[in-house]
Amino acid sequence: MIDGKAAAAAITAGIAERVAAEGVRPGLAVVLVGDDPASAVYVRNKSRTAERCGFHSVQHTLPADTSEADLLALVDTLNTDPAVHGILVQLPLPSHLDASRVIAAIDPDKDVDGLHIVNAGRLAVGDPDAIVPCTPLGAMHLIEDVRGEDLSGLRAVVVGRSRLVGLPAALLLTKRNATVTIAHSRTRDLERLCAGADILVAAIGRPEMLKGAAIKPGATVIDVGINRIDDPSAAKGTRLVGDVAFAEAAHAGAITPVPGGVGPMTIAMLMRNTLDAALKAARR
Ligand SMILES: Nc1nc2c(c(=O)[nH]1)N[C@@H](CN(C=O)c1ccc(C(=O)N[C@@H](CCC(=O)O)C(=O)O)cc1)CN2
């Protein structure tokens, strides 16, 4: 079992120590539009973790009917605020707002989510100044703990091709010399493909879609899915599951649980990206 919660706690503790030692005060602004309950939890956790790390932490909560012009104006204000080094607009946005336009408005040097096209391009060409999306960065951290830095000779399959997880995860694995295949909803014979993977990254967003037969014995399985399903036996009537059928994965070499796997690492990596952005701004 890969303990993402413990790894994330160790990383954020290290960040808090560095903030105290280096005399910088990283600033993180988190923007939430609307009242999606899951997004509200994630945003609250981000702001609280930022405070625990000693950051200047601001949260902007806007009503669901906020206009794009008003959201862009807020982004613009944050872009020019010298106390803010990282800006994050929580996704998904309400459907009348164009997420691509909003992300494009963020200063790439403050885009601690790594979603701006400039950061995606920097990552694609291997520019060390790229800000890398938090979830794949956290996933790589966990993979490195199990497999080491060099993944030469290992086959990796990434299931999912999103800008937030699948595509950057594939690039990061390639950079570490893994032989990478990106699979998705239209991939034929997905189970057989996955069963050949030494490293399997599941980022599909479908509850327990990958069964035991999709997992190679000894494989490192990184389950990025966070899906809430009905469970009458649970106190709340629901529970969280990943994209992998965890109960069928006992033959994996190492696996991230859901909850307690990649999710907490996403927030820890956001803190790291914000600290790095603040240190770079101080150097500039
Ligand atoms: N702007 C962004 N929006 C979204 C991102 C993102 O990286 N940037 N990722 C996801 C949501 N997300 C962070 O925003 C996120 C999801 C889950 C967790 C987490 O710690 N999950 C816990 C379980 C929490 C629960 O009980 O619900 C776990 O897995 O242990 C952190 C962050 C979409 N939007």
The ligand as a Gaussian input file, in Angstrom:
#p B3LYP/6-31G(d) Opt

LIG

0 1
 N       -7.792000      23.810000     -10.541000
 C       -7.861000      22.493000     -10.259000
 N       -9.048000      21.888000     -10.196000
 C       -9.093000      20.562000      -9.911000
 C       -7.906000      19.831000      -9.643000
 C       -6.673000      20.501000      -9.735000
 O       -5.570000      19.909000      -9.567000
 N       -6.681000      21.833000     -10.040000
 N       -7.985000      18.498000      -9.248000
 C       -9.257000      17.914000      -8.897000
 C       -9.694000      18.069000      -7.485000
 N       -8.641000      18.228000      -6.472000
 C       -7.963000      19.381000      -6.414000
 O       -8.404000      20.408000      -6.789000
 C       -8.466000      17.280000      -5.427000
 C       -9.202000      16.116000      -5.381000
 C       -9.083000      15.244000      -4.288000
 C       -8.213000      15.518000      -3.260000
 C       -8.120000      14.645000      -2.062000
 O       -7.302000      14.887000      -1.199000
 N       -8.962000      13.625000      -1.946000
 C       -9.030000      12.803000      -0.785000
 C      -10.485000      12.464000      -0.484000
 C      -11.280000      13.702000      -0.186000
 C      -12.748000      13.408000       0.087000
 O      -13.028000      12.805000       1.121000
 O      -13.578000      13.833000      -0.730000
 C       -8.217000      11.520000      -1.012000
 O       -8.100000      11.096000      -2.160000
 O       -7.737000      10.987000      -0.020000
 C       -7.473000      16.665000      -3.307000
 C       -7.600000      17.528000      -4.376000
 C      -10.373000      18.515000      -9.750000
 N      -10.281000      19.933000      -9.833000

